[in-house]
């Protein structure tokens, strides 16, 4: 039986970034699911028992804020911690993400994958 805390979903449309984080997290023993679009990520989140979700804002189909709203209003997914992982660093976006239920907001350009991994671990203890 796999520990739910060890399961991460990365919803990110940039396959290079997605692959980089997937590799980093898998090397640390996590089971990683990836989705390249908002709607796809939302479906995976409803099917899998996850420890945490990394969510980009600019995505095809549904943007990250719409996905976050959906996750937080669905009984199956509302308690999964969601960290916004994006290049949009405005205070407005940060406030909006927190209001919608994100536990943290990371600007990709500001942190290395190792630093992001450390941040994730704070929320899945």
N, C-alpha and C positions, 0 to 999 in steps of 0.2 A: 504494500500500500504506500503510495507516494504521499509525502507530506504536502498538503495544499499550499503551505507557506512557500514551498519551493517552486511553485508554478507562476510564471510571469507571462503576461500578454503584452506584446509591443505592437501598438497600432501606429504605424509610421509608413508613409508612402514613398520615402526615399530608401530604396533597397540597399544602398551602400551603408547608410546609417543603421538601418534595421539589422543587417548582417553583422555589423561591427558590435552592436549591443548584444545580439543573440550569442555571438562567439564569446564575448566577455562573460555573460551570465552563465552560459553552459559550462565554461571553464571553472566557474565557481560552484558548480553542482546544481544549478537551477534547470528546470524543464521550461523551455521557452516556446511560446506560440507567437506567431507573427501574423499580422494582417496589414495589407497595403491600402485598405480603404476603410472608412468609418463604419459603414453598414456591415461589412465583413467582420470587423473587430467586435462589433456589438453582438453579432450572432455567436461568435466564439465565446465571448464572455458569458452568454446565457447557457451555453452547453458545458463549459469546463468549470470546475471548481478552482478558482484562482487565488493566489496570495496577494497579487498586486497587478495593476495595469499601468503601463506607461503609454501616455496618449498625446499624440501630436495634435496641433490645432488645425493646420491647413492640410486637409485630406480630401480626396475625391468622394463623391456621393453625399456623405454627411460630414460636416466639419467636427472638430474635436469638442466644441461646446455642445453641439447637438448630441453627440455620442455620450458625453458626460451627463447631460440632462436625462437621456434615456437610461443610462446605467443607474443613476441615482433614483429613478422613479420605478425601477423594476425590482420586485421583491427578491428575485434570484441574485441580483448583482449589486443592490444598493449598499451592502456592507463591505464590498471590496475596495480597498484604498486605491485611489487613482492619483497618479502624479502626472501633471502636464509636462511634456518634454517637447519643447518648441524653440523656434528662433524668434518668436514674437515676444519682446521683452517689455512691452508697455505696462505701466501701472494699471491702466484700465483693464487689460487682459488678465493680469494677475488677480485683481479684485473680482472680476467676473468669474474666473475659475474657482476661486475660494468660495464665492457665494453659491456656485453650482455644486460644490461638494468636493473639489479636489483637495487632497491633503498637502500637496506641495506643488511648486511651479519651478521648473528648471529650464533655464535658457541653455540650449545645447552648446552654443559657442563658448559658454563660460566654464564648463566643467568637462573633465576627461571621463571616459567610460568608467574608470576606477572610482572616481568621485561620485558619479551617478550610482554606481553599485553600493557604495557606502550609504548614500541617502536612502536607497531602497530598503536596505537592511534595518534602518530605523523604524520603518513602518510595518515590517512583517515579523516582528518578534512575537 
